[in-house]
Amino acid sequence: MDGYFFRLINGMAGESAFLDGIMIFMTDYAPYLFALVLMAMSVDWTSAKRRIGGWFTGVSLIIALGISYVIGQFWDRDRPFVTLEDVQVLVHHDADSGFPSDHTTAAFAIAFVLWNYNKKLGGVMLILAALIGLSRLFVGHHYPTDVLAGVVVGWIAAQAAKMIQSKVMKKSSRPASDHASG
């Protein structure tokens, strides 16, 4: 099944210069859009809510990439261009472990947290995250389950960041006398 869906999507690569360009952009440059949004939120001094959201989005990203790194150390899965013939590789990539997709993991870790702060921005970022995941198949770097695992890891990291934020905000909102005794 994984190979079938990979070939279905990757088989479109090389058929349209326009589509190839979009997918290469999504793979190579769209992750920088996520970084810019994260940085802008983290230093937004006009809104404490956005600034806090930016910081905890960063927490989600760190958790997600940490989980992804650990999984990659124990689950060394070859990329499609290593194991399959006739893969259209549109962008060079090292033949390291492909599970889970770090691009997808990072994009969804950010997008899921942003959704909690701003549905409109979060919705746009979720669509972009999905396009990043799709682009990873299109350019020949990942199997569908690598991307799906990235979505799941991103969601888990976002939930962990949300729990951490809840605890930190709860603790910081207590009166000073509670901090001294607790």
Secondary structure, 3 states (H helix, E strand, C coil): CHHHHHHHHHCCCCCCHHHHHHHHHHHHCHHHHHHHHHHHHHCCCCCHHHHHHHHHHHHHHHHHHHHHHHHHHHCCCCCHHHHCCCCCCCCCCCCCCCCCCHHHHHHHHHHHHHHHHCHHHHHHHHHHHHHHHHHHHHCCCCCHHHHHHHHHHHHHHHHHHHHHHHHHHHHHCCCHHHHHHC
